[in-house]
Amino acid sequence: MKKTYKFVSWNVNGIRAVDKKEALKWIDESDIDILGVQETKSQIDQIPKSIFTKEFNFKLASQSAIKGRSGTALFSDIEPFFESTCQKVDILDEGRINEIHFNIENKKIAYFNIYFPNGQSNEDRLNYKMEFYDRFLEYCKKLKNDGFSIIVCGDVNTAHEAIDLARPKANENTSGFLQMERDWITKFINEGFYDTFRLINGDLKDKYSWWSYRANARANNVGWRIDYFFVSLDLKEFVKDAYIMDDIFGSDHCPVALTMQF
Protein backbone atom coordinates (compact mmCIF):
# COMPACT_ATOMS: atom_id res chain seq x y z
CA MET A 1 0.00 0.00 0.00
CA LYS A 2 1.51 3.32 -1.07
CA LYS A 3 1.52 6.23 1.33
CA THR A 4 1.15 9.90 0.42
CA TYR A 5 3.41 12.41 2.17
CA LYS A 6 2.76 16.14 2.38
CA PHE A 7 5.58 18.64 2.78
CA VAL A 8 5.06 22.38 3.33
CA SER A 9 7.51 25.28 3.33
CA TRP A 10 6.83 28.84 4.51
CA ASN A 11 8.92 31.95 5.06
CA VAL A 12 6.99 33.37 8.01
CA ASN A 13 8.97 36.64 8.27
CA GLY A 14 8.99 36.44 12.06
CA ILE A 15 7.49 33.41 13.77
CA ARG A 16 6.47 35.39 16.86
CA ALA A 17 4.62 37.86 14.64
CA VAL A 18 2.65 35.14 12.84
CA ASP A 19 1.93 33.51 16.18
CA LYS A 20 0.30 36.72 17.42
CA LYS A 21 -1.84 36.74 14.26
CA GLU A 22 -2.67 33.03 14.87
CA ALA A 23 -1.56 32.60 11.27
CA LEU A 24 -0.23 29.07 11.76
CA LYS A 25 -3.41 27.50 13.14
CA TRP A 26 -4.34 26.06 9.72
CA ILE A 27 -1.53 23.56 10.17
CA ASP A 28 -3.55 21.66 12.77
CA GLU A 29 -5.95 20.44 10.10
CA SER A 30 -3.54 20.11 7.17
CA ASP A 31 -2.13 16.60 7.68
CA ILE A 32 1.47 17.75 7.09
CA ASP A 33 4.32 15.27 7.43
CA ILE A 34 7.14 17.82 7.36
CA LEU A 35 6.82 21.58 7.83
CA GLY A 36 9.80 23.85 7.19
CA VAL A 37 9.66 27.51 8.18
CA GLN A 38 12.22 30.16 7.36
CA GLU A 39 13.09 33.60 8.69
CA THR A 40 11.85 32.86 12.19
CA LYS A 41 13.81 35.88 13.49
CA SER A 42 13.98 34.07 16.81
CA GLN A 43 16.44 32.35 19.03
CA ILE A 44 15.49 28.72 19.51
CA ASP A 45 14.03 29.30 22.97
CA GLN A 46 11.93 32.21 21.64
CA ILE A 47 9.89 30.08 19.23
CA PRO A 48 6.38 30.13 20.75
CA LYS A 49 4.92 26.87 21.98
CA SER A 50 1.47 28.06 20.87
CA ILE A 51 2.08 28.32 17.12
CA PHE A 52 -0.09 25.25 16.47
CA THR A 53 -1.63 22.41 18.44
CA LYS A 54 -0.32 19.54 16.31
CA GLU A 55 2.46 17.58 18.00
CA PHE A 56 5.15 16.65 15.52
CA ASN A 57 7.41 13.74 16.44
CA PHE A 58 10.62 15.63 15.74
CA LYS A 59 11.72 19.27 15.78
CA LEU A 60 14.92 20.95 14.67
CA ALA A 61 15.60 24.67 14.82
CA SER A 62 18.58 26.86 14.02
CA GLN A 63 19.27 30.38 15.12
CA SER A 64 21.42 33.19 13.83
CA ALA A 65 24.50 34.32 15.70
CA ILE A 66 22.95 37.78 15.30
CA LYS A 67 19.71 37.94 17.29
CA GLY A 68 16.55 38.81 15.41
CA ARG A 69 17.79 37.69 11.99
CA SER A 70 17.24 34.66 9.79
CA GLY A 71 16.48 31.43 11.66
CA THR A 72 14.83 28.25 10.44
CA ALA A 73 12.74 25.53 12.06
CA LEU A 74 11.65 22.11 10.85
CA PHE A 75 8.81 20.01 12.29
CA SER A 76 8.55 16.39 11.18
CA ASP A 77 6.42 13.32 11.77
CA ILE A 78 9.14 11.30 10.03
CA GLU A 79 11.88 10.30 12.47
CA PRO A 80 15.34 11.07 11.06
CA PHE A 81 18.49 9.07 11.61
CA PHE A 82 20.63 12.20 11.16
CA GLU A 83 20.15 15.90 11.87
CA SER A 84 22.32 18.94 11.24
CA THR A 85 22.35 22.71 10.85
CA CYS A 86 24.91 22.23 8.07
CA GLN A 87 27.66 24.62 9.08
CA LYS A 88 29.70 23.51 6.07
CA VAL A 89 27.27 25.61 4.00
CA ASP A 90 26.06 28.17 6.57
CA ILE A 91 29.60 29.22 7.46
CA LEU A 92 28.58 32.58 9.02
CA ASP A 93 26.28 30.77 11.46
CA GLU A 94 23.20 32.71 10.34
CA GLY A 95 20.72 29.95 11.22
CA ARG A 96 19.81 29.24 7.61
CA ILE A 97 19.61 25.44 7.32
CA ASN A 98 17.87 22.45 8.83
CA GLU A 99 19.06 19.13 7.41
CA ILE A 100 17.62 15.73 8.24
CA HIS A 101 18.16 12.27 6.75
CA PHE A 102 15.51 9.55 6.83
CA ASN A 103 14.45 6.40 5.05
CA ILE A 104 11.23 5.91 3.04
CA GLU A 105 10.85 2.48 1.49
CA ASN A 106 14.20 1.82 -0.21
CA LYS A 107 15.11 5.51 -0.46
CA LYS A 108 17.69 7.21 1.73
CA ILE A 109 16.57 10.85 1.68
CA ALA A 110 18.40 14.03 2.64
CA TYR A 111 15.80 16.73 3.33
CA PHE A 112 16.74 20.42 3.56
CA ASN A 113 14.81 23.41 4.87
CA ILE A 114 16.78 26.51 3.83
CA TYR A 115 16.59 30.27 4.01
CA PHE A 116 19.05 31.26 1.28
CA PRO A 117 20.71 34.68 1.67
CA ASN A 118 19.29 37.86 0.18
CA GLY A 119 21.76 39.78 -1.97
CA GLN A 120 20.06 43.16 -2.17
CA SER A 121 21.76 45.05 0.65
CA ASN A 122 25.27 45.35 -0.82
CA GLU A 123 27.86 43.67 -3.04
CA ASP A 124 29.39 41.73 -0.15
CA ARG A 125 26.06 40.11 0.64
CA LEU A 126 25.46 39.32 -3.02
CA ASN A 127 28.87 37.64 -3.16
CA TYR A 128 28.07 35.71 0.00
CA LYS A 129 24.77 34.60 -1.50
CA MET A 130 26.50 33.22 -4.59
CA GLU A 131 29.14 31.48 -2.45
CA PHE A 132 26.39 29.98 -0.29
CA TYR A 133 24.66 28.70 -3.44
CA ASP A 134 27.88 27.07 -4.64
CA ARG A 135 28.71 25.48 -1.29
CA PHE A 136 25.21 24.04 -1.12
CA LEU A 137 25.40 22.60 -4.62
CA GLU A 138 28.75 20.95 -3.88
CA TYR A 139 27.32 19.42 -0.71
CA CYS A 140 24.30 18.08 -2.63
CA LYS A 141 26.61 16.53 -5.23
CA LYS A 142 28.50 14.76 -2.46
CA LEU A 143 25.27 13.45 -0.93
CA LYS A 144 24.13 12.14 -4.32
CA ASN A 145 27.46 10.38 -4.73
CA ASP A 146 26.88 8.83 -1.31
CA GLY A 147 23.59 7.35 -2.50
CA PHE A 148 21.12 9.91 -1.15
CA SER A 149 17.95 11.16 -2.79
CA ILE A 150 17.42 14.84 -2.04
CA ILE A 151 14.48 17.13 -1.26
CA VAL A 152 15.10 20.85 -0.84
CA CYS A 153 12.53 23.36 0.35
CA GLY A 154 12.76 27.00 1.26
CA ASP A 155 13.13 30.61 0.27
CA VAL A 156 15.75 30.61 -2.49
CA ASN A 157 15.54 34.42 -2.83
CA THR A 158 15.71 34.23 -6.64
CA ALA A 159 13.04 34.03 -9.32
CA HIS A 160 14.30 31.64 -11.98
CA GLU A 161 12.61 32.78 -15.20
CA ALA A 162 10.63 35.78 -16.42
CA ILE A 163 7.43 33.83 -15.83
CA ASP A 164 8.32 33.70 -12.13
CA LEU A 165 7.77 37.38 -11.39
CA ALA A 166 5.21 39.96 -12.43
CA ARG A 167 7.66 42.59 -13.68
CA PRO A 168 10.79 40.91 -15.03
CA LYS A 169 12.00 43.78 -17.19
CA ALA A 170 11.91 46.26 -14.33
CA ASN A 171 13.92 43.91 -12.10
CA GLU A 172 16.71 42.80 -14.42
CA ASN A 173 19.26 44.68 -12.30
CA THR A 174 17.77 43.75 -8.94
CA SER A 175 19.25 41.00 -6.79
CA GLY A 176 16.74 38.19 -6.87
CA PHE A 177 16.54 38.34 -10.65
CA LEU A 178 20.13 38.99 -11.67
CA GLN A 179 21.32 36.78 -14.49
CA MET A 180 24.01 35.15 -12.36
CA GLU A 181 21.47 34.23 -9.69
CA ARG A 182 19.12 32.80 -12.29
CA ASP A 183 22.00 30.95 -13.90
CA TRP A 184 22.76 29.25 -10.60
CA ILE A 185 19.22 27.83 -10.44
CA THR A 186 19.64 26.60 -14.00
CA LYS A 187 22.96 25.02 -13.00
CA PHE A 188 21.34 23.39 -9.96
CA ILE A 189 18.60 21.92 -12.14
CA ASN A 190 21.16 20.74 -14.71
CA GLU A 191 23.06 18.97 -11.94
CA GLY A 192 20.05 16.69 -11.50
CA PHE A 193 17.11 18.40 -9.79
CA TYR A 194 13.52 19.24 -10.65
CA ASP A 195 11.72 22.45 -9.77
CA THR A 196 8.58 20.57 -8.70
CA PHE A 197 6.19 23.46 -9.29
CA ARG A 198 7.20 23.63 -12.95
CA LEU A 199 7.30 19.84 -13.18
CA ILE A 200 3.62 19.68 -12.23
CA ASN A 201 2.30 23.00 -13.52
CA GLY A 202 4.35 23.64 -16.65
CA ASP A 203 4.23 27.28 -17.76
CA LEU A 204 1.38 28.30 -15.46
CA LYS A 205 1.52 32.07 -15.13
CA ASP A 206 0.78 34.61 -12.40
CA LYS A 207 1.56 32.26 -9.50
CA TYR A 208 3.83 33.84 -6.91
CA SER A 209 4.94 33.18 -3.34
CA TRP A 210 6.22 36.61 -2.25
CA TRP A 211 4.81 40.13 -2.53
CA SER A 212 6.20 43.41 -1.27
CA TYR A 213 4.26 45.03 1.55
CA ARG A 214 4.27 48.23 -0.53
CA ALA A 215 1.79 49.51 -3.12
CA ASN A 216 -0.86 46.81 -2.51
CA ALA A 217 1.41 44.34 -4.28
CA ARG A 218 -0.36 41.23 -3.01
CA ALA A 219 -3.83 42.54 -3.76
CA ASN A 220 -2.66 43.34 -7.28
CA ASN A 221 -0.66 40.09 -7.55
CA VAL A 222 2.58 41.92 -8.32
CA GLY A 223 4.74 39.16 -6.92
CA TRP A 224 7.71 36.84 -7.27
CA ARG A 225 7.98 33.05 -7.08
CA ILE A 226 11.08 32.65 -4.93
CA ASP A 227 10.00 29.76 -2.67
CA TYR A 228 10.64 26.29 -4.05
CA PHE A 229 10.62 22.56 -3.61
CA PHE A 230 13.36 20.81 -5.56
CA VAL A 231 13.79 17.04 -5.75
CA SER A 232 16.59 14.96 -7.22
CA LEU A 233 15.83 13.31 -10.54
CA ASP A 234 15.39 9.85 -9.03
CA LEU A 235 12.38 11.15 -7.06
CA LYS A 236 10.45 12.45 -10.09
CA GLU A 237 8.14 9.43 -10.30
CA PHE A 238 7.05 9.91 -6.69
CA VAL A 239 5.98 13.57 -7.10
CA LYS A 240 2.18 13.83 -7.19
CA ASP A 241 1.50 17.53 -6.74
CA ALA A 242 3.28 20.84 -6.13
CA TYR A 243 1.39 24.03 -5.50
CA ILE A 244 1.39 27.51 -3.99
CA MET A 245 -0.92 28.13 -1.02
CA ASP A 246 -1.70 31.75 -1.83
CA ASP A 247 -4.87 31.72 0.25
CA ILE A 248 -2.73 31.65 3.43
CA PHE A 249 -1.86 35.05 4.92
CA GLY A 250 0.26 36.28 7.80
CA SER A 251 3.60 36.96 6.06
CA ASP A 252 4.84 38.67 2.91
CA HIS A 253 5.36 35.09 1.65
CA CYS A 254 2.75 32.36 1.36
CA PRO A 255 3.44 28.65 1.90
CA VAL A 256 4.34 26.26 -0.91
CA ALA A 257 3.58 22.54 -0.81
CA LEU A 258 4.71 19.24 -2.28
CA THR A 259 2.98 15.87 -2.10
CA MET A 260 4.78 12.64 -2.88
CA GLN A 261 3.66 9.02 -2.91
CA PHE A 262 5.98 6.14 -2.09
C-alpha positions in Angstrom: 0.0 0.0 0.0 1.5 3.3 -1.1 1.5 6.2 1.3 1.2 9.9 0.4 3.4 12.4 2.2 2.8 16.1 2.4 5.6 18.6 2.8 5.1 22.4 3.3 7.5 25.3 3.3 6.8 28.8 4.5 8.9 31.9 5.1 7.0 33.4 8.0 9.0 36.6 8.3 9.0 36.4 12.1 7.5 33.4 13.8 6.5 35.4 16.9 4.6 37.9 14.6 2.7 35.1 12.8 1.9 33.5 16.2 0.3 36.7 17.4 -1.8 36.7 14.3 -2.7 33.0 14.9 -1.6 32.6 11.3 -0.2 29.1 11.8 -3.4 27.5 13.1 -4.3 26.1 9.7 -1.5 23.6 10.2 -3.6 21.7 12.8 -6.0 20.4 10.1 -3.5 20.1 7.2 -2.1 16.6 7.7 1.5 17.7 7.1 4.3 15.3 7.4 7.1 17.8 7.4 6.8 21.6 7.8 9.8 23.8 7.2 9.7 27.5 8.2 12.2 30.2 7.4 13.1 33.6 8.7 11.8 32.9 12.2 13.8 35.9 13.5 14.0 34.1 16.8 16.4 32.3 19.0 15.5 28.7 19.5 14.0 29.3 23.0 11.9 32.2 21.6 9.9 30.1 19.2 6.4 30.1 20.7 4.9 26.9 22.0 1.5 28.1 20.9 2.1 28.3 17.1 -0.1 25.3 16.5 -1.6 22.4 18.4 -0.3 19.5 16.3 2.5 17.6 18.0 5.2 16.7 15.5 7.4 13.7 16.4 10.6 15.6 15.7 11.7 19.3 15.8 14.9 20.9 14.7 15.6 24.7 14.8 18.6 26.9 14.0 19.3 30.4 15.1 21.4 33.2 13.8 24.5 34.3 15.7 23.0 37.8 15.3 19.7 37.9 17.3 16.5 38.8 15.4 17.8 37.7 12.0 17.2 34.7 9.8 16.5 31.4 11.7 14.8 28.2 10.4 12.7 25.5 12.1 11.6 22.1 10.9 8.8 20.0 12.3 8.5 16.4 11.2 6.4 13.3 11.8 9.1 11.3 10.0 11.9 10.3 12.5 15.3 11.1 11.1 18.5 9.1 11.6 20.6 12.2 11.2 20.2 15.9 11.9 22.3 18.9 11.2 22.3 22.7 10.9 24.9 22.2 8.1 27.7 24.6 9.1 29.7 23.5 6.1 27.3 25.6 4.0 26.1 28.2 6.6 29.6 29.2 7.5 28.6 32.6 9.0 26.3 30.8 11.5 23.2 32.7 10.3 20.7 30.0 11.2 19.8 29.2 7.6 19.6 25.4 7.3 17.9 22.4 8.8 19.1 19.1 7.4 17.6 15.7 8.2 18.2 12.3 6.8 15.5 9.6 6.8 14.4 6.4 5.0 11.2 5.9 3.0 10.8 2.5 1.5 14.2 1.8 -0.2 15.1 5.5 -0.5 17.7 7.2 1.7 16.6 10.8 1.7 18.4 14.0 2.6 15.8 16.7 3.3 16.7 20.4 3.6 14.8 23.4 4.9 16.8 26.5 3.8 16.6 30.3 4.0 19.0 31.3 1.3 20.7 34.7 1.7 19.3 37.9 0.2 21.8 39.8 -2.0 20.1 43.2 -2.2 21.8 45.1 0.7 25.3 45.3 -0.8 27.9 43.7 -3.0 29.4 41.7 -0.2 26.1 40.1 0.6 25.5 39.3 -3.0 28.9 37.6 -3.2 28.1 35.7 0.0 24.8 34.6 -1.5 26.5 33.2 -4.6 29.1 31.5 -2.5 26.4 30.0 -0.3 24.7 28.7 -3.4 27.9 27.1 -4.6 28.7 25.5 -1.3 25.2 24.0 -1.1 25.4 22.6 -4.6 28.7 20.9 -3.9 27.3 19.4 -0.7 24.3 18.1 -2.6 26.6 16.5 -5.2 28.5 14.8 -2.5 25.3 13.4 -0.9 24.1 12.1 -4.3 27.5 10.4 -4.7 26.9 8.8 -1.3 23.6 7.3 -2.5 21.1 9.9 -1.2 18.0 11.2 -2.8 17.4 14.8 -2.0 14.5 17.1 -1.3 15.1 20.9 -0.8 12.5 23.4 0.3 12.8 27.0 1.3 13.1 30.6 0.3 15.7 30.6 -2.5 15.5 34.4 -2.8 15.7 34.2 -6.6 13.0 34.0 -9.3 14.3 31.6 -12.0 12.6 32.8 -15.2 10.6 35.8 -16.4 7.4 33.8 -15.8 8.3 33.7 -12.1 7.8 37.4 -11.4 5.2 40.0 -12.4 7.7 42.6 -13.7 10.8 40.9 -15.0 12.0 43.8 -17.2 11.9 46.3 -14.3 13.9 43.9 -12.1 16.7 42.8 -14.4 19.3 44.7 -12.3 17.8 43.7 -8.9 19.2 41.0 -6.8 16.7 38.2 -6.9 16.5 38.3 -10.6 20.1 39.0 -11.7 21.3 36.8 -14.5 24.0 35.2 -12.4 21.5 34.2 -9.7 19.1 32.8 -12.3 22.0 31.0 -13.9 22.8 29.2 -10.6 19.2 27.8 -10.4 19.6 26.6 -14.0 23.0 25.0 -13.0 21.3 23.4 -10.0 18.6 21.9 -12.1 21.2 20.7 -14.7 23.1 19.0 -11.9 20.1 16.7 -11.5 17.1 18.4 -9.8 13.5 19.2 -10.7 11.7 22.5 -9.8 8.6 20.6 -8.7 6.2 23.5 -9.3 7.2 23.6 -13.0 7.3 19.8 -13.2 3.6 19.7 -12.2 2.3 23.0 -13.5 4.4 23.6 -16.6 4.2 27.3 -17.8 1.4 28.3 -15.5 1.5 32.1 -15.1 0.8 34.6 -12.4 1.6 32.3 -9.5 3.8 33.8 -6.9 4.9 33.2 -3.3 6.2 36.6 -2.2 4.8 40.1 -2.5 6.2 43.4 -1.3 4.3 45.0 1.5 4.3 48.2 -0.5 1.8 49.5 -3.1 -0.9 46.8 -2.5 1.4 44.3 -4.3 -0.4 41.2 -3.0 -3.8 42.5 -3.8 -2.7 43.3 -7.3 -0.7 40.1 -7.5 2.6 41.9 -8.3 4.7 39.2 -6.9 7.7 36.8 -7.3 8.0 33.1 -7.1 11.1 32.7 -4.9 10.0 29.8 -2.7 10.6 26.3 -4.0 10.6 22.6 -3.6 13.4 20.8 -5.6 13.8 17.0 -5.8 16.6 15.0 -7.2 15.8 13.3 -10.5 15.4 9.8 -9.0 12.4 11.1 -7.1 10.4 12.5 -10.1 8.1 9.4 -10.3 7.1 9.9 -6.7 6.0 13.6 -7.1 2.2 13.8 -7.2 1.5 17.5 -6.7 3.3 20.8 -6.1 1.4 24.0 -5.5 1.4 27.5 -4.0 -0.9 28.1 -1.0 -1.7 31.8 -1.8 -4.9 31.7 0.3 -2.7 31.7 3.4 -1.9 35.0 4.9 0.3 36.3 7.8 3.6 37.0 6.1 4.8 38.7 2.9 5.4 35.1 1.7 2.8 32.4 1.4 3.4 28.7 1.9 4.3 26.3 -0.9 3.6 22.5 -0.8 4.7 19.2 -2.3 3.0 15.9 -2.1 4.8 12.6 -2.9 3.7 9.0 -2.9 6.0 6.1 -2.1 
